[in-house]
Amino acid sequence: MSSPVILLLSGSLRKGSTSEAVLRTAQTVAPSVGVDTVSYEDLARLPHFNPDDDTDPLPAPVAALRAALDRADGVLICTPEYAGTLPGSFKNLLDWTVGGTEICDKPAAWINAAAPGRGQGAEATLRRVLGYTGAKVVEPACVRIPVGRDALDEDGLIADPAVRRQLGEVIRLLAKG
């Protein structure tokens, strides 16, 4: 029996962002809980969503996104908040998932890495859009893990063993669906 595969989706275009650090760290701990991960790294390549283009043949980056979603057993998201909601580029990614069925009934969760008191707008929007897509939100795997730049080691990963254990638990819960 093969290990479940979780697709990691970052809502940040910025290299070295805390969202990226959270997901890269999750990727390093996933094997310890029997899960494989795949990072989606083409957020910047997605065209602006246009319903007229949501037909076959899909634009190549959209087809690749939907294929990655289809192959995954679950989806883990970490996104910053921008102006009280999701960054536009990440909302665009989610818009491209609404017309497909690849995420429907698929376990999904998110990690909010924002400082305390921030990030609720992004979470609310994420919950709403995932509802439209039919994703199955795994509530116990949706967590807040505030991550400051000082929490990262020289490799840009989270070094704190307690946080790494928490990330492993999130992935385990998500893989269980």
C-alpha positions in Angstrom: 0.0 0.0 0.0 1.4 3.4 -1.0 1.6 6.3 1.4 -1.0 9.1 1.1 0.1 12.1 -0.9 -0.6 15.6 0.4 -0.4 18.5 -2.1 1.2 21.6 -0.4 -0.2 25.0 -1.6 1.5 28.2 -0.6 -0.4 31.4 -1.0 2.8 33.5 -1.1 4.8 34.4 -4.2 7.6 35.7 -2.1 10.6 33.4 -1.8 11.6 32.9 1.8 8.1 33.7 3.2 7.0 32.2 6.4 4.2 30.4 4.5 6.9 28.7 2.3 8.9 27.9 5.4 5.9 26.3 7.1 5.2 24.1 4.1 8.9 23.2 3.5 9.2 22.2 7.2 6.0 20.2 6.9 7.5 18.4 3.9 10.5 17.4 6.0 8.4 15.9 8.8 5.8 14.2 6.6 7.8 11.0 6.1 7.9 10.5 9.9 4.1 10.1 9.9 4.0 7.9 6.8 2.9 10.6 4.3 4.4 11.8 1.0 4.1 15.4 0.0 4.3 17.3 -3.3 4.7 21.1 -3.5 2.9 23.1 -6.1 5.3 25.8 -7.2 3.6 27.4 -10.2 1.4 30.0 -8.6 3.0 32.8 -10.5 2.4 31.0 -13.8 -1.4 30.7 -13.5 -3.2 33.0 -15.9 -5.9 35.4 -14.5 -9.1 33.5 -14.1 -11.6 33.9 -16.9 -14.6 31.7 -17.0 -14.4 31.8 -20.8 -11.0 30.0 -20.5 -12.3 27.3 -18.1 -12.9 24.9 -21.0 -11.0 22.2 -22.7 -8.2 22.5 -23.6 -7.4 24.3 -20.4 -4.4 26.7 -20.3 -1.3 24.5 -19.6 -0.6 25.9 -16.0 -4.3 25.3 -15.1 -4.3 21.8 -16.4 -1.1 21.1 -14.4 -2.7 22.5 -11.2 -5.8 20.4 -11.7 -3.7 17.3 -12.4 -1.7 17.9 -9.2 -4.9 18.2 -7.2 -6.4 15.1 -8.9 -3.3 13.0 -8.0 -3.2 14.2 -4.3 -5.1 12.5 -1.5 -5.4 15.8 0.4 -4.4 19.5 0.3 -2.5 21.5 2.9 -2.5 25.3 2.5 -0.5 28.0 4.1 -1.1 31.5 2.9 -0.5 35.0 4.2 -3.2 37.5 4.6 -3.2 40.6 2.4 -5.5 43.5 3.0 -7.7 41.4 5.2 -8.2 38.5 2.8 -6.3 36.1 0.6 -3.5 37.4 -1.7 -5.0 38.0 -5.1 -2.7 35.4 -6.8 -3.8 32.7 -4.4 -7.5 33.6 -4.7 -6.9 33.3 -8.5 -5.5 29.7 -8.0 -8.6 28.8 -6.0 -10.9 30.4 -8.6 -9.4 27.9 -11.1 -10.4 25.0 -8.9 -14.1 26.0 -8.7 -15.0 24.8 -12.2 -13.2 21.4 -11.8 -14.0 18.5 -9.6 -10.5 17.6 -8.6 -10.8 19.0 -5.1 -14.4 18.0 -4.5 -14.7 15.8 -1.4 -10.9 15.9 -1.0 -9.6 16.5 2.5 -8.2 20.0 2.9 -6.7 22.0 5.7 -4.7 25.1 6.3 -2.1 26.5 8.7 -2.3 30.1 9.7 1.3 31.2 10.4 0.4 34.9 11.1 1.1 36.7 14.3 -1.6 36.5 17.0 -4.6 38.6 16.1 -3.9 38.5 12.3 -4.9 36.2 9.5 -8.6 35.7 10.3 -9.7 37.3 7.1 -7.6 34.9 5.0 -9.0 32.0 7.0 -12.6 33.1 6.5 -12.2 33.6 2.8 -10.4 30.2 2.5 -13.2 28.5 4.3 -15.8 30.1 2.0 -14.0 29.3 -1.3 -13.2 25.7 -0.2 -16.9 25.4 0.5 -17.7 26.4 -3.1 -15.2 23.8 -4.4 -16.7 21.0 -2.4 -13.4 20.3 -0.5 -13.8 18.4 2.7 -12.3 20.7 5.4 -10.6 18.7 8.1 -11.2 21.0 11.1 -8.7 19.4 13.5 -6.0 19.9 10.9 -6.7 23.6 10.5 -4.4 25.3 13.0 -2.7 28.5 13.9 1.0 28.2 14.3 2.5 31.7 14.5 5.9 31.7 12.9 8.3 34.7 13.1 11.4 35.1 11.0 13.4 34.4 14.1 11.9 30.9 14.3 13.7 29.8 11.1 17.1 28.1 11.0 19.9 28.7 8.4 18.1 26.5 5.9 14.8 28.5 6.2 13.1 25.7 8.1 11.4 25.8 11.5 13.7 24.4 14.0 11.4 24.2 17.1 10.8 20.5 17.8 7.3 21.3 19.3 6.3 23.1 16.1 7.7 20.3 13.9 5.6 17.7 15.9 2.5 19.9 15.5 3.1 20.0 11.7 3.5 16.2 11.7 0.2 15.9 13.5 -1.5 18.2 11.1 -0.3 16.1 8.1 -1.3 12.9 9.9 -4.8 14.2 10.5 -5.2 15.5 7.0 -4.0 12.2 5.5 -6.7 10.3 7.6 -9.2 12.7 6.0 
